[in-house]
Amino acid sequence: MGAEENVELVRRGYEAFNSGDLAALSELFAEDAVWYVAGSGVLSGTKQGRDAILAYFGELATRSQGSFKATVHDVVGGEDHTIAIQQSHAEANGKTLDLGTAISFVLRDGKVVEGKEFFEDTAIADSFWT
């Protein structure tokens, strides 16, 4: 796949994520994909495998009482890496999360095999998800 196809795949992933379409989202991840979440909070760390990644996404929904949304600002595609820049927003338990986030995706054979999340302020992200 080329850079344009990688950008399209990532954009489809965001659409599936924001609409809660786990079946479509599941199809975009390799079974052995790995997802890294920056920080030292309860949701930080490495998620090994598609099922663990989808469980993490479910945890975002649960902990935000269904309010979590990733608004894509831009997706920049390359042959090896595709980068998405987003605004992460959620409200729960009297707290609000409104944070710039970048995710680096590695795609192979039309599937996400790796994702790395980076937050503009990991302390704010860690605090919100507590």
C-alpha positions in Angstrom: 0.0 0.0 0.0 1.1 3.5 -0.7 0.9 6.7 1.3 -2.6 7.7 0.0 -4.0 4.3 0.8 -2.5 4.4 4.3 -4.1 7.8 4.9 -7.5 6.5 3.8 -7.2 3.4 6.1 -6.4 5.6 9.1 -9.3 8.0 8.3 -11.7 5.0 8.0 -10.4 3.9 11.4 -11.3 7.2 13.0 -14.7 7.1 11.4 -15.3 3.6 12.9 -13.8 4.6 16.3 -16.0 7.7 16.6 -19.1 5.9 15.5 -18.5 3.0 17.9 -18.3 0.5 15.0 -16.0 -2.1 16.6 -16.5 -4.7 13.8 -15.2 -2.2 11.2 -12.4 -1.1 13.5 -11.4 -4.7 14.2 -11.0 -5.4 10.5 -8.4 -2.6 10.3 -6.0 -4.1 12.8 -3.7 -7.1 12.4 -4.4 -9.8 14.9 -0.9 -9.3 16.4 -0.9 -5.5 16.4 0.7 -3.5 19.2 -0.5 -0.2 20.7 1.6 2.0 23.0 0.0 4.7 25.2 2.4 7.4 26.6 2.3 8.3 30.3 2.2 6.6 33.6 -1.5 6.5 34.2 -4.0 3.6 34.5 -4.4 3.4 30.8 -0.8 3.9 29.8 1.5 1.1 28.6 1.6 -1.5 25.8 -1.5 -3.3 24.5 -0.5 -6.6 22.8 -2.8 -7.9 20.1 -6.0 -6.7 18.4 -8.3 -7.8 21.3 -6.3 -5.9 23.9 -6.3 -2.8 21.7 -10.1 -3.0 21.2 -10.5 -3.5 25.0 -8.4 -0.3 25.5 -10.7 1.6 23.2 -13.7 0.2 25.1 -12.1 1.4 28.3 -11.8 4.9 26.9 -15.6 4.9 26.2 -16.4 3.4 29.6 -14.2 5.8 31.7 -15.5 8.8 29.7 -19.1 7.7 30.1 -19.3 7.4 26.3 -18.1 11.0 25.7 -14.7 10.4 24.3 -14.2 11.7 20.8 -11.1 12.0 18.6 -11.4 14.9 16.2 -8.9 14.5 13.3 -7.0 17.6 12.3 -4.7 16.0 9.8 -3.4 12.7 8.6 0.0 12.6 6.9 0.9 9.4 5.1 4.1 7.8 4.3 5.2 4.4 3.0 6.2 3.2 6.5 4.5 5.5 9.0 1.3 7.5 8.9 0.7 10.2 11.5 -2.6 11.5 12.7 -3.0 14.7 14.6 -6.2 14.9 16.6 -7.9 16.7 19.5 -9.0 14.3 22.2 -12.1 15.4 24.1 -14.0 13.7 26.9 -16.0 14.7 29.9 -16.6 12.5 33.0 -16.9 12.8 36.7 -16.8 16.6 36.6 -13.6 16.6 34.7 -12.9 17.6 31.1 -10.2 16.4 28.8 -9.3 18.6 25.8 -5.9 17.6 24.6 -3.8 17.6 21.4 -2.8 14.1 20.5 -0.6 12.6 17.8 -0.7 8.9 16.8 2.0 7.3 14.8 0.7 4.3 12.8 2.6 1.5 11.1 0.6 -0.2 8.4 1.4 -3.4 6.5 -0.8 -5.2 4.0 -3.7 -3.0 4.6 -3.7 -3.4 8.4 -2.5 -1.4 11.4 0.3 -3.3 13.0 1.5 -0.6 15.4 0.1 2.5 17.0 1.9 5.0 19.3 -0.1 7.7 21.1 1.6 10.9 22.2 -0.2 13.6 24.2 0.6 17.3 24.4 0.6 16.9 28.2 0.8 13.3 29.6 0.1 14.5 33.2 -3.3 15.9 32.1 -4.2 12.7 30.3 -3.0 10.5 33.2 -5.1 12.6 35.6 -8.3 12.5 33.6 -8.3 8.7 33.2 -7.8 8.1 37.0 
